Amino acid sequence: MDRYIYYRALVAQATEVQQRVLAMQQQLLLQTRVRCELKRRPVAEGELHTWMEVYHGIAVGFDAALRQAEQQHALATLIVGARHTDDFLNPGEWT
């Protein structure tokens, strides 16, 4: 299963968001072996960018590791509004 997490953050804090999320994802990769990606919409809406974190092949225990990493890297201090999470199954997981 893959996890997609999207949220908004101020354009003025884009460098800080990128640095913190990439550091968090590096930590998660080492801890859980889950492959991570970070994406951002190409055009800001007003003063906000929309960001997307992608986690491929998550397994049992990933949720706890992610919550701990989010807190450790203080992502909530940079996010405007809520973090939205969607999980998607890959074809071999559809049974």
Sequence and secondary structure as in RCSB ss.txt:
>XXXX:A:sequence
MDRYIYYRALVAQATEVQQRVLAMQQQLLLQTRVRCELKRRPVAEGELHTWMEVYHGIAVGFDAALRQAEQQHAL
ATLIVGARHTDDFLNPGEWT
>XXXX:A:secstr
 EEEEEEEEEGGGHHHHHHHHHHHHHHHHHHH  EEEEEE SS BTTEEEEEEEEES  TTHHHHHHHHHHHTTG
GGTEEEEEEEEEE  GGG  
